[in-house]
């Protein structure tokens, strides 16, 4: 008698499917870049992989900018390129408020969502390219282990967005229409994010929002518990707490404040800079100086008081850097108004200045103001303000020749034919992407991006410094 043994049927082996891949084109300001980082982080938690090119992407996201007409044109061009190169495109960001325009121009677009509508973007990606997670992958929770958030900046610096939207009604701006009124993040959540970023290798935090000085106004500066003590949802409390962070090797990370309106309480952060807790740098969007133009812009118009405060800040913290931006050719701006601005700049002696020619933006109140400035006059004034501010910058940087300055390294080059290695760094006076650089020669091979170093300045031009690692 033959005994037959019943053998279990071996199931067919199944492989885990490859992750769907998402491409991203991120345009506009650092706040939009943070939005892109958050969207990609969420998508990665849902099982998606990232694609560095159009060809490898199952779907492409275009995060648009709609602040100026020129920015809209750039966004539309980016959408067109993504459709031509890939064909499966989802549009988000500030131009999402003009969905009809986008769909009329690009009927093939899969979905259009507005600014900081993270859930809607993720849902659109799920519909366009369903995640390939199976029962094996789904057992892993989205925040498994110490998986870091996706960053679109180098590892050593990070943008820290503290709020969304704006309560101002500036005549040239449509940000409140695009991003809504001010909504502040909980201060404990902001500090937790900052602590996590620094622990993961960030050595420079760039605090951003539409109006950093107004942080917490919408929640009446409510208190939250942090490290066992109450802290207010307020710019000064936030600055003080960020100044207490330390890197894993005990260094004090640079903390840089952007988009700061010169409200009275800003005075309270200057001593923190003189104490070394904050980077001595303020980005303040003055926009103009002539009272009549500021009034037409619906901006604060106490320019004389601002000059007094600048002098006071420099007495407390002599190394403070003030960056600002100005609009020339605003409707109604006369030659006398523009000359007033130039004279004010002579007195203010701002360290870093950006200038823009006025552009009408659809939906902005300024479009209906009388006194449009001819384009050739705008160009002339733009050239003159740039000449003025470059001369001020050149003199300020020349005064640093022979001094030692602290820098953070952004990039280290390859050895040349003589074996010399160059590097690109930034001083405390230089925010990434918008300010100047410090170019170094003959750096040691051990130097790497993110390192702090003391530099002896050997030369300068209108925007940059040149030097060598100090002995």
Secondary structure, 3 states (H helix, E strand, C coil): CCCCCCCCCCCCCCCCCCCCEEEEEECCCHHHHHHHHHHHHHHHHCCCEEECCCCCCCEEEEEECCCCHHHHHHHHHHHHHHHHHCCCEEEEEHHHHHHHHHHHHCCCCCEECCCCCHHHHHHHHHHHCCCCCCCCHHHCCCCCCCCCCCCCCCCCEEEEECEECCCCCCCCCCHHHHHCCCEECCHHHHHHHHHHHHHCCCCEEEEECCCHHHCCHHHCCCEEEECCEEEECCHHHHHHHHCCCCCCCCCCCEEEECCCCCCHHHHHHHHHHHCCCCCCEEECCCECCCHHHHHHHCCCCCHHHHHHHHHHHHHHCCCCEEEEEEEECCCCCCHHHHHHHHHHHHHHCCCEEEEEECCCCCCCHHHHCCCCCCHHHHHHHHHHHHHHHHHHHHHHHHCCCCCEEEEEEEEECCCCCCCCCCEEEEECCCCCCCCCCEEEECCCCCCCCCCEEEEEEEEECCCCEEEEECC
